[in-house]
């Protein structure tokens, strides 16, 4: 197979690493430019402030990751990640009810984001034609205005010198704060976008908990019942016999400064959850980390697939395209699905490079569209949420609510919902006649 010469990837986060893995098959050289320093062990990165908080890899993401990096799942477990039964070991309080717990045959790896990302990086480092430049920061694009083509990047190194990289394609995987959007505006490129203000804040702390033989779960989720409840939380066992607890709120319901100033601020905050289960666990635990705060004022989807005059040679992926509401744990899995889509396109030898890039942006728009609609349907349960509402919002919210309630008593409905939530099956399977009848029956029962 004939390979292209060189690809440049801006950003060494999860999306950047996944892109490097895929492009290493189709380019003679892949250069990844990362502004953070090299990690020697699994620790949160400065450039990924959200990395200190609870993350989840959904089933579709886990399957895709294993396909891209054969054996990585076992590496997770060998180094401390916990293998759990996704439906039996999860205790989930959602919209005022506890979901059923049963053995559905699904497994999930519980681990911190740094642990997962570090293992991916070890695989990337073992690929001979991938070069990683740490402590390097992209300053500008090289742009051929006559051809409307990006040909490379200008980079500032750790010692403040300038370096030039020229390539066939430049991939921006640097995330939501990417400079590309402003750069494109400067050269006259308008980017349509969807933006929804959600006022989300995250507060997280690590704990060691005393042994408790009655603890029959590995991860516990206490979600708010909107619109009146705005605070939710989670407690999950992770590697190193530690527990990570994250408390989130919509409409900035949490006073973060107050939590940080109080030595026991996080534990006190857990009392405000809809259930006291997490408080009852951590009140006797030992905090083993500082309290971390992360804000997501809005979610945004930049429609690069609709830009007619996007410069050739520029490919965008991950949070650079769409930052989704992290409460639903879909971000990393979306990145994996996008990488898999990119790989499939490059395997179609009939496509030239620019055609592959153009089609890729349209492909990932289809991936994002369904998930975006699913997420904002829930976000708009709060009156403080602002932005463009999906068509048929009220019906979607009503129907989803019935599914949530049925998931507390009907194993078949919950099992179907799990497949949708984990991005394994389309939402349409929740509209099959058998489930539709149960939804209608539930609504009559409630009324």
C-alpha positions as CSV (number, residue, x, y, z in Angstrom):
1,X,0.0,0.0,0.0
2,X,1.4,3.4,-1.0
3,X,1.7,5.7,2.0
4,X,1.5,9.5,2.2
5,X,4.7,11.3,3.4
6,X,3.9,13.1,6.7
7,X,1.1,14.0,9.0
8,X,1.2,16.5,11.9
9,X,-1.0,16.1,14.9
10,X,-1.6,19.1,17.2
11,X,-2.3,17.8,20.7
12,X,-1.2,14.7,22.5
13,X,-4.4,14.0,24.4
14,X,-6.6,11.0,23.8
15,X,-7.9,12.2,20.4
16,X,-4.4,13.1,19.3
17,X,-3.1,9.7,20.3
18,X,-5.9,7.9,18.6
19,X,-5.3,9.9,15.4
20,X,-1.6,9.1,15.6
21,X,-2.3,5.4,15.9
22,X,-4.6,5.4,12.8
23,X,-2.4,7.7,10.6
24,X,0.7,5.7,11.4
25,X,-0.7,3.0,9.0
26,X,-1.1,5.4,6.1
27,X,1.8,7.9,6.5
28,X,5.5,7.3,6.4
29,X,5.9,9.7,9.4
30,X,3.5,11.0,12.0
31,X,4.6,14.0,14.2
32,X,2.6,14.6,17.3
33,X,3.1,18.0,19.0
34,X,2.2,18.2,22.7
35,X,2.6,21.2,24.9
36,X,2.8,19.3,28.1
37,X,5.9,17.6,29.4
38,X,6.3,13.8,29.1
39,X,4.7,11.8,31.8
40,X,6.7,9.1,33.5
41,X,3.7,7.6,35.3
42,X,-0.1,7.9,35.2
43,X,-0.7,11.4,36.6
44,X,-3.1,14.2,35.5
45,X,-1.7,16.4,32.7
46,X,-1.7,20.2,33.0
47,X,-3.2,20.4,29.5
48,X,-6.1,18.1,30.5
49,X,-7.5,19.7,33.6
50,X,-10.6,17.5,33.4
51,X,-8.3,14.5,33.8
52,X,-8.5,14.7,37.6
53,X,-12.3,13.9,37.5
54,X,-14.2,10.7,37.0
55,X,-14.1,9.4,33.4
56,X,-15.8,6.4,31.8
57,X,-15.1,4.4,28.6
58,X,-18.4,3.2,27.3
59,X,-18.8,-0.2,25.7
60,X,-18.4,1.1,22.1
61,X,-15.3,3.0,23.1
62,X,-13.8,0.1,24.9
63,X,-14.4,-2.3,22.0
64,X,-12.9,0.2,19.5
65,X,-9.9,0.9,21.7
66,X,-9.1,-2.8,22.0
67,X,-9.4,-3.1,18.2
68,X,-6.9,-0.2,17.7
69,X,-4.6,-1.4,20.5
70,X,-4.9,-5.2,20.8
71,X,-4.3,-6.3,24.3
72,X,-4.6,-2.9,25.9
73,X,-7.7,-4.0,28.0
74,X,-5.7,-6.7,29.7
75,X,-2.9,-4.2,30.3
76,X,-5.4,-2.0,32.1
77,X,-6.4,-4.9,34.4
78,X,-2.8,-6.1,35.0
79,X,-1.8,-2.6,36.2
80,X,-4.8,-2.1,38.6
81,X,-7.9,-1.3,36.7
82,X,-11.0,-3.1,38.0
83,X,-13.1,-5.4,35.8
84,X,-16.7,-5.1,36.8
85,X,-20.0,-6.4,35.6
86,X,-21.6,-3.3,34.1
87,X,-25.1,-3.9,35.3
88,X,-24.5,-5.9,38.5
89,X,-21.7,-3.8,40.1
90,X,-23.3,-0.5,39.2
91,X,-25.7,1.1,41.7
92,X,-27.5,3.9,39.8
93,X,-30.1,6.3,41.2
94,X,-31.6,8.1,38.3
95,X,-34.6,10.4,38.0
96,X,-35.8,9.4,41.4
97,X,-35.5,5.6,41.1
98,X,-32.8,3.0,41.4
99,X,-32.1,1.1,38.2
100,X,-32.3,-2.6,38.2
101,X,-29.1,-4.6,39.0
102,X,-28.7,-7.9,37.1
103,X,-26.0,-9.8,35.3
104,X,-26.4,-8.6,31.7
105,X,-23.0,-10.1,30.6
106,X,-21.4,-6.7,30.1
107,X,-18.0,-5.7,31.5
108,X,-16.4,-2.3,32.2
109,X,-13.0,-1.3,33.3
110,X,-12.9,1.1,36.2
111,X,-9.8,3.3,36.2
112,X,-8.8,7.0,36.3
113,X,-8.3,9.0,33.1
114,X,-4.5,9.3,33.7
115,X,-4.2,5.5,34.0
116,X,-6.1,4.9,30.8
117,X,-4.3,7.7,28.8
118,X,-0.8,6.6,30.0
119,X,-1.3,3.1,28.7
120,X,-2.5,4.4,25.3
121,X,0.7,6.5,25.2
122,X,2.9,3.5,25.8
123,X,1.4,1.9,22.7
124,X,2.0,5.1,20.7
125,X,5.6,5.3,21.7
126,X,6.2,1.8,20.4
127,X,5.1,2.7,16.9
128,X,8.3,3.3,15.0
129,X,7.1,6.1,12.6
130,X,5.4,8.2,15.3
131,X,7.5,11.0,16.7
132,X,6.3,12.9,19.8
133,X,7.6,16.4,20.6
134,X,6.8,17.3,24.2
135,X,7.0,20.9,25.6
136,X,6.2,22.2,22.1
137,X,3.5,24.7,21.4
138,X,2.0,25.4,18.0
139,X,2.1,29.1,17.3
140,X,0.7,29.3,13.8
141,X,-0.2,27.6,10.5
142,X,1.7,27.8,7.3
143,X,-0.9,28.8,4.8
144,X,-0.9,29.0,1.0
145,X,-3.5,31.6,0.4
146,X,-3.6,31.0,-3.4
147,X,-4.4,27.3,-3.0
148,X,-6.3,27.8,0.3
149,X,-4.2,25.0,1.8
150,X,-2.4,24.5,5.1
151,X,1.0,23.1,4.5
152,X,2.5,22.9,8.1
153,X,2.9,24.6,11.4
154,X,5.2,26.9,13.2
155,X,6.1,25.7,16.7
156,X,7.7,27.2,19.8
157,X,10.0,24.8,21.6
158,X,10.7,24.4,25.4
159,X,13.8,26.7,25.1
160,X,11.6,29.3,23.2
161,X,13.1,28.7,19.8
162,X,11.1,28.4,16.6
163,X,10.7,25.2,14.7
164,X,9.0,24.5,11.4
165,X,7.1,21.3,10.4
166,X,5.8,20.8,6.9
167,X,3.3,18.0,6.1
168,X,0.6,16.6,3.8
169,X,-2.1,17.0,6.5
170,X,-2.3,18.8,9.8
171,X,-4.7,17.3,12.4
172,X,-6.0,19.6,15.1
173,X,-6.7,17.4,18.2
174,X,-5.9,20.1,20.7
175,X,-9.4,20.3,22.2
176,X,-12.0,22.9,22.9
177,X,-9.5,25.7,23.4
178,X,-7.9,25.2,20.0
179,X,-6.6,28.3,18.3
180,X,-7.9,27.0,14.9
181,X,-11.3,28.6,15.2
182,X,-9.9,32.1,15.7
183,X,-7.3,31.5,13.0
184,X,-10.0,30.5,10.5
185,X,-12.0,33.6,11.3
186,X,-8.9,35.7,10.6
187,X,-8.6,34.2,7.1
188,X,-12.3,34.7,6.4
189,X,-13.7,31.3,7.1
190,X,-17.0,31.2,9.0
191,X,-17.8,28.2,11.1
192,X,-21.5,27.4,11.9
193,X,-21.9,26.1,15.4
194,X,-24.3,24.8,18.0
195,X,-23.8,26.2,21.5
196,X,-25.7,25.4,24.6
197,X,-25.1,27.1,27.9
198,X,-25.3,24.6,30.8
199,X,-23.4,26.1,33.7
200,X,-21.8,22.8,34.7
201,X,-19.2,22.5,37.5
202,X,-17.3,19.5,38.7
203,X,-15.7,18.9,42.1
204,X,-13.6,15.8,42.7
205,X,-11.6,14.2,45.5
206,X,-9.8,10.8,45.9
207,X,-10.4,8.8,49.1
208,X,-9.3,5.6,50.8
209,X,-12.4,4.0,52.4
210,X,-12.6,1.6,55.3
211,X,-13.5,-2.0,54.5
212,X,-17.2,-2.5,54.4
213,X,-18.5,-6.0,53.7
214,X,-22.0,-4.7,53.0
215,X,-20.7,-2.6,50.1
216,X,-22.1,-4.7,47.2
217,X,-21.2,-2.3,44.3
218,X,-18.1,-1.0,42.6
219,X,-19.5,2.3,41.3
220,X,-22.4,4.3,42.6
221,X,-24.1,7.1,40.7
222,X,-26.6,9.5,42.3
223,X,-28.1,11.6,39.5
224,X,-30.3,14.6,40.1
225,X,-34.0,14.5,39.2
226,X,-34.4,17.7,37.1
227,X,-35.5,20.4,37.1
228,X,-35.6,20.9,40.9
229,X,-32.5,18.8,41.8
230,X,-29.3,20.2,40.3
231,X,-26.6,18.3,42.1
232,X,-25.5,14.8,41.4
233,X,-22.5,12.7,42.3
234,X,-20.5,9.5,41.8
235,X,-18.2,7.2,43.8
236,X,-16.1,4.7,41.9
237,X,-13.4,2.3,42.9
238,X,-10.3,2.7,40.8
239,X,-6.7,1.4,40.6
240,X,-4.6,1.4,43.8
241,X,-7.5,0.5,46.1
242,X,-8.7,4.1,45.8
243,X,-12.1,5.6,45.3
244,X,-12.7,8.7,43.2
245,X,-15.8,10.8,44.0
246,X,-17.0,13.5,41.7
247,X,-19.9,15.9,42.5
248,X,-21.4,17.9,39.7
249,X,-24.0,20.6,39.4
250,X,-25.9,22.4,36.7
251,X,-26.5,26.2,36.7
252,X,-23.5,26.6,39.0
253,X,-25.4,25.4,42.0
254,X,-22.2,24.5,43.9
255,X,-20.3,27.3,45.6
256,X,-16.8,26.0,44.6
257,X,-14.9,28.6,46.7
258,X,-16.7,27.6,49.8
259,X,-15.9,23.9,49.2
260,X,-12.2,24.6,48.6
261,X,-11.8,26.8,51.7
262,X,-13.3,24.2,54.0
263,X,-11.1,21.3,55.0
264,X,-14.2,19.1,55.0
265,X,-15.9,21.0,52.2
266,X,-16.2,18.1,49.8
267,X,-17.7,15.8,52.4
268,X,-20.1,18.5,53.5
269,X,-21.1,19.0,49.9
270,X,-22.0,15.3,49.5
271,X,-24.8,15.8,52.0
272,X,-26.6,17.9,49.3
273,X,-26.9,14.9,47.0
274,X,-30.4,13.5,46.4
275,X,-29.4,10.4,48.4
276,X,-26.9,10.2,51.3
277,X,-25.2,7.0,50.1
278,X,-22.0,8.7,49.0
279,X,-21.8,10.9,52.1
280,X,-22.3,7.7,54.3
281,X,-19.3,6.2,52.5
282,X,-16.8,9.0,52.5
283,X,-17.5,10.6,55.9
284,X,-15.4,7.9,57.5
285,X,-12.9,7.8,54.6
286,X,-9.5,9.4,54.3
287,X,-9.0,12.1,51.6
288,X,-5.8,11.4,49.7
289,X,-5.9,14.2,47.2
290,X,-6.7,17.9,47.0
291,X,-10.1,18.9,45.9
292,X,-10.2,19.6,42.2
293,X,-12.7,21.9,40.4
294,X,-13.5,22.0,36.7
295,X,-16.1,24.1,34.9
296,X,-17.9,23.5,31.6
297,X,-19.9,26.8,31.0
298,X,-21.2,25.5,27.7
299,X,-21.1,22.7,25.2
300,X,-20.3,23.4,21.6
301,X,-20.4,21.6,18.3
302,X,-18.5,23.4,15.5
303,X,-19.9,22.3,12.2
304,X,-16.7,21.9,10.2
305,X,-18.7,19.6,7.9
306,X,-20.7,22.6,6.7
307,X,-17.7,24.9,6.0
308,X,-17.4,25.2,2.2
309,X,-14.0,26.9,2.1
310,X,-12.2,25.0,4.8
311,X,-8.5,25.1,3.9
312,X,-7.2,21.9,2.3
313,X,-4.9,19.8,4.4
314,X,-6.7,20.5,7.7
315,X,-8.5,17.8,9.6
316,X,-10.2,18.3,12.9
317,X,-11.1,15.7,15.5
318,X,-12.2,15.2,19.1
319,X,-13.1,18.1,21.4
320,X,-11.8,20.5,18.7
321,X,-15.0,19.7,16.8
322,X,-17.4,19.0,19.7
323,X,-17.2,19.3,23.4
324,X,-20.1,17.3,24.8
325,X,-21.6,17.4,28.3
326,X,-19.2,15.2,30.3
327,X,-21.8,14.1,32.8
328,X,-22.9,11.4,30.3
329,X,-19.4,10.0,30.0
330,X,-19.4,9.9,26.2
331,X,-16.4,12.1,25.3
332,X,-13.7,9.5,25.1
333,X,-15.9,7.0,23.3
334,X,-16.8,9.6,20.7
335,X,-13.1,10.1,20.1
336,X,-12.6,6.3,19.6
337,X,-15.5,6.1,17.2
338,X,-14.1,9.1,15.2
339,X,-10.7,7.4,15.0
340,X,-12.3,4.2,13.8
341,X,-14.2,6.1,11.1
342,X,-10.9,7.8,10.0
343,X,-9.3,4.4,9.7
344,X,-12.1,3.0,7.5
345,X,-11.9,6.0,5.2
346,X,-8.2,5.6,4.7
347,X,-8.6,2.0,3.9
348,X,-10.7,3.0,0.9
349,X,-7.8,3.3,-1.5
350,X,-10.0,5.0,-4.1
351,X,-10.2,8.3,-2.0
352,X,-7.5,10.9,-2.4
353,X,-6.2,12.6,0.8
354,X,-8.4,15.7,0.5
355,X,-11.5,13.8,-0.3
356,X,-10.8,11.6,2.7
357,X,-10.6,14.6,5.0
358,X,-13.9,16.1,3.6
359,X,-15.8,12.9,3.9
360,X,-14.4,12.4,7.4
361,X,-15.8,15.6,8.7
362,X,-19.2,14.6,7.3
363,X,-18.9,11.1,8.9
364,X,-18.2,12.3,12.3
365,X,-21.0,14.8,12.1
366,X,-23.3,11.8,11.8
367,X,-21.7,10.2,14.9
368,X,-22.0,13.4,16.9
369,X,-25.5,14.3,15.8
370,X,-27.3,11.5,17.6
371,X,-25.3,11.9,20.8
372,X,-25.6,15.7,20.8
373,X,-29.4,15.4,20.5
374,X,-29.5,12.8,23.3
375,X,-27.4,15.0,25.6
376,X,-29.1,18.3,25.0
377,X,-32.5,16.7,25.5
378,X,-31.4,16.1,29.1
379,X,-29.6,19.4,29.5
380,X,-32.8,21.3,28.6
381,X,-34.7,19.9,31.6
382,X,-33.2,22.9,33.4
383,X,-34.7,26.3,32.8
384,X,-31.3,28.0,33.0
385,X,-30.1,26.0,29.9
386,X,-30.0,28.2,26.8
387,X,-29.3,27.5,23.1
388,X,-31.0,25.9,20.2
389,X,-33.5,23.3,21.3
390,X,-34.0,20.0,19.4
391,X,-37.1,19.5,17.4
392,X,-39.7,17.6,19.4
393,X,-37.9,18.3,22.7
394,X,-41.0,17.9,25.0
395,X,-41.8,14.5,23.5
396,X,-38.2,13.3,23.6
397,X,-38.0,14.3,27.3
398,X,-41.3,12.6,28.1
399,X,-40.3,9.4,26.3
400,X,-36.8,9.3,27.9
401,X,-38.3,9.8,31.3
402,X,-40.6,6.7,30.9
403,X,-37.5,4.7,29.8
404,X,-35.6,5.8,32.9
405,X,-38.5,4.8,35.1
406,X,-39.0,1.5,33.4
407,X,-35.3,0.8,33.8
408,X,-36.0,0.4,37.5
409,X,-38.3,-2.5,37.1
410,X,-38.1,-4.0,33.5
411,X,-34.9,-5.8,32.7
412,X,-35.6,-5.9,29.0
413,X,-36.1,-2.1,28.7
414,X,-33.1,-1.4,30.9
415,X,-30.9,-3.8,28.8
416,X,-32.0,-2.0,25.6
417,X,-31.3,1.4,27.2
418,X,-27.8,0.2,28.2
419,X,-27.0,-0.6,24.6
420,X,-28.1,2.9,23.5
421,X,-26.3,4.6,26.3
422,X,-23.1,2.8,25.6
423,X,-23.3,3.8,21.9
424,X,-23.6,0.1,20.8
425,X,-27.1,0.4,19.3
426,X,-29.1,3.3,17.8
427,X,-31.7,5.1,19.7
428,X,-34.4,3.8,17.4
429,X,-34.4,0.4,19.2
430,X,-36.0,2.2,22.1
431,X,-39.0,2.8,19.9
432,X,-39.7,-0.8,19.0
433,X,-43.3,-1.9,19.5
434,X,-42.7,-4.0,22.6
435,X,-41.0,-1.1,24.4
436,X,-43.4,1.5,23.1
437,X,-46.3,-0.5,24.6
438,X,-44.6,-0.5,27.9
439,X,-43.9,3.2,27.8
440,X,-47.5,4.0,27.1
441,X,-48.6,1.6,29.9
442,X,-46.2,3.3,32.3
443,X,-47.5,6.8,31.4
444,X,-51.1,5.8,32.1
445,X,-50.0,4.2,35.4
446,X,-48.2,7.4,36.5
447,X,-51.2,9.6,35.6
